[in-house]
């Protein structure tokens, strides 16, 4: 892994800390990474736990070659306003905020700033994340390679056109929650059927893990793998029939469409807020 960049992680919440810890596990020098957080007690915790330097947002951005923004979508405009004056022409800005498009970020940063948008997911905490990255109008292949290099410390990385990011958010960004929901339901079913909760949990979690590994390593279509488990007139066939009758497949489709629509709504809200701020700024001149 290339380590000659000075990296700043602005916002050391769950995902920010995930990126930080993944990089350190992958062999990055803690001296090459600065982090930020608004809470003094959290700043002290990060210093003691990881040995990294903690600065304020503008200081960290000014000292970095690559700046990773890990804040909530509704906080992005304020953060960009805060750091815009500190961004140097060659600095790469990487956003992990859902629903905030690269054009919106570019409009608040110095002209020509390369921006890359990322949709990660929480399995990155155990180095099994799935990150989709998309270039802004000024990002080049070298910038995408840099982001891929950084995020590969916590899992897999794919590059996609930005128009797919709302769909990625709905599938892999929020996907872990769907799977946890299914696992939760299966564990509760096991308890209902008379199993001790810890036994039901172990059965379900290992079944989920093994099934995912089987799917990845065989490369088989999930329909093929499902049919191999489904004997005519058997227990699996009876269970799948109930899932189909309760329209579980359709429910997943509707849920993911709702997630996509929410991602679009966040982007629109950010756009309106940005326009409101610009109008207010022009009115004050």
N, C-alpha and C positions, 0 to 999 in steps of 0.2 A: 504493500500500500504506500502510495506517495504521501510524504509528510512535510513537504517544504512549504505548504501554505500555513499562514496564521489564520486560525479559525475562531469566529465568535458565534456563540449560541445565545441569542437574545430571547430569554424566556425559558427558565430551567424548571418547567413543570414536568408532568409525566413524560411527554414525548421528548422534550428537550433533554431531560436527564437520560432517557433511553438512548438517544443519539450519542450523548457524552460518554456514557458507560460502555456502549458498544465500541466506540472508537478506542477507548483505553484498553478494552479487552483485546482489540485487534492489533495493539502495539503502538498506538499513537503516543507521542510525547505529551504529557500533561502541560508542559510549558508552551506548547503550540496552540493551546485552546484557552480562550477566555469565555466566561459565562456571565449572564446577568439575571438578577431577580430583584423584585421590588422590596421583598421582606428581608430585613437585616438578619433575622434568625436563620432564614433559608440560605443567605449568602455565607454565613459562618459554617453551616452544615455542608455546603458544597465544597468549601475550602478544605475542611477537615476530612471529608470523605474521599475526595478525588485529587486534592493537591493542585487544583486549578486556580488561576487568578480570577477574581470577581471584580468587575468594573461596572460603571453605569453604561447605559445603552450607547450613548454617543461616543464615549471613550473606547468601548469595545469595538464599535463599528469603524472608528478611525484607525485602529491598530490592525485591522484584519484584512486579509486578502479575500476571504470568503465569509459572508455574514448570513447566518441561518436564522430566519425569523420563525419563532415557535410561540405564537400568541393566538388568542381567540380571534375569529374574523372581525368581530365588532371592535377589537382593539388595534387592528392593523393600521388604520388611518392615523391614529395618534402616534404609533410607533414610527411610521414612515416620516411623519412630520418632525419627530424628534431627531432622527438620525440622518435625514437627507443632507444636511450640511456637512456631515462627517464622512460621507461616502466618496472615496477617491475614484477617478475615471476607470481604473482597472479592476475595481472591486466587484466581485460576483455576489449577487443577492439571491438567496434561496428561501422560498416561502413554503412552510408546511401548514398553512392555514386553509381550511376548507372554504371553497366558494369565492376566493379572492383571485381574480384573474390577473395575468401578467400585465395587461395593458393598464389596469388600474394602478398597479404598483409602479410601473414605469412613469406614469403621469406625475407621481409624487417624488420621484428620484431624479438626480441629475441626468440630463440628456445623454443617451447612449449607454446607460447602465445595463449590463447584462443581468437578466432575471430568469430564474428557473423555478417553476411551480412544481410542488411535490404533494402527492397524496400518499402518506404512509399508513401503516396500521399497527395496532398494539402488540401483535406477536413479535415485533421488533425487540421487545423486552427480553425475549429468549433467543434472539438472533435468527428468528424465522419470519421476519417481516416481509411484506410485499409493498414495494414503493413504486409508484408510477410517476415519471418525471416528464415535464413538458417545457420546451424552451420559449422564452419571450422573443420579441422581435430583434433583440440585439445579442442574444445568446448564440454562441458558436459551438461546434462539435467539441472543442476543448473544454468548454464550460460543462457540457453534459457529461463528458468523461470524468470531470472532477467531481460532480455531484454523484455520479454512479460509484466512484471510488469511495466516497465518504459513506454513502448509504449501504453499500455492500457489506459494511461492517456489521449490519444488523439484519441482513436477509437478502432477498432478491430484488433486482431493480429492472424495470422495463421503461423504454422511452416511447411516448405516445403523443400525437398531436393534442393540443390543449382542448379541442372541442370534445374530447372524450373524458375530460376530467370529472364532469358531473356524474357520468355513468360509473367511472372508477370509484368515486366516493360512495356510490350506492352499493357497489359489489364488494370491493376489498376494504375500503376505508371503514365502512360500518359493518362489513361482513362478520367480523368476530362476534359482534353482539348477536347476530342471528344464530350462529352456531352455539354460543353459550346458552341462548334461549332454548334451542333444541336439546342440548345436554341437560339443562335444568328440568325440562319437561320429562325427559327419559328417566332421570334419577327419581323424580317424584312418582312416575309410573311404577318404577321398580319397588319403591317403598309401598305403594298402594297394593302391589301384588304380593307383599309379604316379606320382601328382602330388607335386611338391616341397611340403614342409610349409607354407612361406609362401604358396604359390599356393593350396593347399587352404584355408588359413585365410582368405585374402582372399575366395575364392569363397563360402565358407560364411557368413562374417560379413555380407557385403553382401547375400547372398540372404536371410538372416534379417531384416536391417534393412529391405530393400525389401519383403519380404512383409508385415512388420508395418505399414509405412506404407500399403501397398496395402489392407490389411484395414481400417485406420482411415479412410482417405480415401474409399474407395468405399462403406463401410457395408454391403458385401455379406456374406452369411453365409459362413463359412469353407468350408462344403460346396460352395457354388456356385463359389468361387474354386478350390478343389481340383479340381472336376470340369472346369473350363476348361483345366487343365493336363493332365488325364488323357484322352488319346486312346485309343479302344478298341484293345486289343491292342498298345499302345505301351509305352515304357520306364517311364513313371510308373505305369501300371496294373500292370506286373510288380513294381515296387517296393512299391506300396501293398498288393498281395496278400500279399507277404511280411510286411509290418508287421501285417496283420490275422491272418495265420496264427500269428504269434508273440505275438499278443494284446497288442500294445503299448497299444492303447486301454484295455484292462482293467487293464494294469499301472499306467497313469497314475491310474486311478480308485482302485486299491488304495493307491498311494503318497499320494494326497491325503487319503484317509480316515485313513491312518496319521499324517499331519501334523495333521489335525484332532483325532485322539484324543490326540496328544501335547500339543497346546495345552490340551485339557481336563484332562489329567493334571497339567500345570504349575499350573493354577488350583487343582486339588484339593490339591496339595502345599502351595501357598501358604496355602490355607485351614486345613489341618491345622497348619501351623507357627504361624499366627496364633493358633489356638485353644490350642496348647500354651503359647505365650508368655503369653496372657491367664490361663490356669490357673495358671501359675507365678507371675505377678504377684499374683494374688488370694491364693495360698497364702502369699506373703511378707508380706501385710498383717497 
